[in-house]
């Protein structure tokens, strides 16, 4: 059976080079804003700000 609830699958995109590097889940109810975290980008080769997008590649 499929999961039920408030979890949503989102992709994290580098704000500098615009490459999708990570896929994660978030809770829609507890987080109204979009997810933003600093993570390592393998294309830029340094830690950059990654923002949430719903388009999965």
Secondary structure, 3 states (H helix, E strand, C coil): CCCCCCEEEEEEEECCCCCEEEEEEEECCCCCCCCEEEEEECCCCEEEEEEEECCCC
